């Protein structure tokens, strides 16, 4: 399963249970559309850290990193892998 598919699966399970992965565009703005609120972003960040073994630092907390499935995928791809012990 690709990161895009994995991210979509999480977003749909947690925030959009009435959609299918095909219904959620990779570039859909989850923040401005109100799909994910501030608490949802924290939940999403915790999941990214846990699922991809990443530490999301203060400098990474830019909302643009978590605005869409594609943005989350790009953030994960650009993050140092395996930084957790």
C-alpha positions in Angstrom: 0.0 0.0 0.0 1.4 3.4 -1.0 1.7 6.3 1.5 -1.1 8.1 -0.4 -3.4 5.1 0.1 -2.4 4.7 3.8 -3.0 8.4 4.5 -6.4 8.3 2.7 -7.4 5.3 4.6 -6.7 7.0 7.9 -8.3 10.3 7.0 -11.5 8.5 5.8 -11.7 6.3 8.8 -11.2 9.1 11.3 -12.8 12.1 9.6 -14.8 11.2 6.5 -16.5 7.8 7.1 -19.1 8.3 4.4 -16.4 8.6 1.6 -14.4 6.0 -0.3 -10.8 6.5 -1.2 -11.8 7.2 -4.8 -14.0 10.1 -3.5 -11.1 11.9 -1.7 -8.9 13.8 -4.1 -5.2 13.8 -3.1 -5.2 17.7 -3.2 -8.5 18.2 -1.4 -7.9 21.0 1.2 -8.8 19.2 4.4 -8.3 22.3 6.6 -10.1 25.1 4.8 -13.0 22.7 4.0 -13.4 22.0 7.7 -12.8 18.2 7.4 -10.0 18.5 10.0 -10.0 21.0 12.8 -7.2 21.9 15.2 -7.8 18.8 17.4 -7.9 16.7 14.2 -4.6 18.1 13.2 -3.1 17.0 16.5 -4.6 13.5 16.0 -3.2 13.4 12.4 0.3 14.5 13.6 0.3 11.8 16.3 -0.7 9.2 13.8 2.0 10.3 11.3 4.6 10.2 14.1 3.5 6.7 15.2 2.7 5.1 11.8 5.8 6.4 9.9 8.2 6.5 12.9 8.8 10.2 12.6 9.3 13.0 15.1 7.3 16.1 14.0 9.1 19.1 15.4 7.9 22.6 16.1 9.3 23.8 12.8 7.2 21.1 11.0 3.9 22.3 12.4 3.1 24.5 9.4 -0.5 23.8 8.5 0.5 23.5 4.8 2.3 20.2 5.7 -1.1 18.7 6.7 -3.5 20.5 4.4 -4.1 17.6 2.0 -3.3 14.0 1.5 -0.7 15.0 -1.1 0.9 17.5 1.3 1.1 14.9 4.1 2.7 12.5 1.7 5.2 15.1 0.6 6.0 15.9 4.2 6.6 12.3 5.0 8.7 11.8 1.9 10.9 14.8 2.9 11.3 13.8 6.6 14.3 11.9 7.9 13.2 8.3 8.2 13.7 6.1 11.3 14.4 9.0 13.7 12.6 7.3 16.6 14.3 4.6 18.6 
